[in-house]
């Protein structure tokens, strides 16, 4: 009788475990989901962030727990956008393939999954730096969300499309001059009337996510004007060794976006031999850079 009693107890225990497990059948509420990141602001220290929810439901009626892992679908993370996935305080490590072993950094624990009509909404935040070096346009990357039970058995998958849109953006800075904000000054020093006078080296640095155009507009239409507004000294400005139009009517177009360091365009001011009285001369040039 003792031996028979032992066998009956063991059978009852197995039956009870199977019944409890049958009450937990987690699954994703939808087969695919798309998250869109719009990089409107680009620059040093800029980021774009989007909150979304992944719903997990229980096809049975008992209390339920599960684990979510995120995998890059094509198996390659190099060259992908530098997304950061977070859920609450946890930063979710993205795995390179479905066979990669999970761990504390990659496994997002999901508890309290209700039945089919309720489920559990899992909040996730996706963040991406939007510093210079991006190219305007729309790209989409595909990830797989894997749902495991507590025994590491794969139960369900969901496709996550991350759509990233970079808008045309541009920024400029004049280097090698006095001042670093919107107003900078180039001092030509003392001009000698009987020879060619050239400015010290300076340049225009442009950051852009797309092709861009550069235009120069001189307040005095390409002449240095005496403080009394009488005498004038003509001059020319060169960019990349080519003379630019100082009337603002002709723009110079560059078809390629910049890298993270920006594109450097050397500038130079030349003053040919002239006749004019002594004194202080100046001009104001507005530089306009437009993304295309």
Secondary structure, 3 states (H helix, E strand, C coil): CHHHHHHHHHHHHHHHHHHHHHCCCEEECCCEEEEEEEECCCCCCCEEEEEEEEEEEECCCCCCCEEEEEEECCCCCCCCCCEEEEECCEEECEECCCCCCCCCCCCEEECCCCECCCCEEEEEEEEEECCCCCCCEEEEEEEEEEEECCCCCEEEEEEEEEEEEECCCEEEEEECCECCCCCCECCCCCCCCCCCEECCCEEEEEEECCCEEEEEEECCCCEEEECCCCCEEECEEEECCEECCCECCCCEEECCCCCCCCEEEEEEEEECCCCCCCCCEECCEEEEEEEC
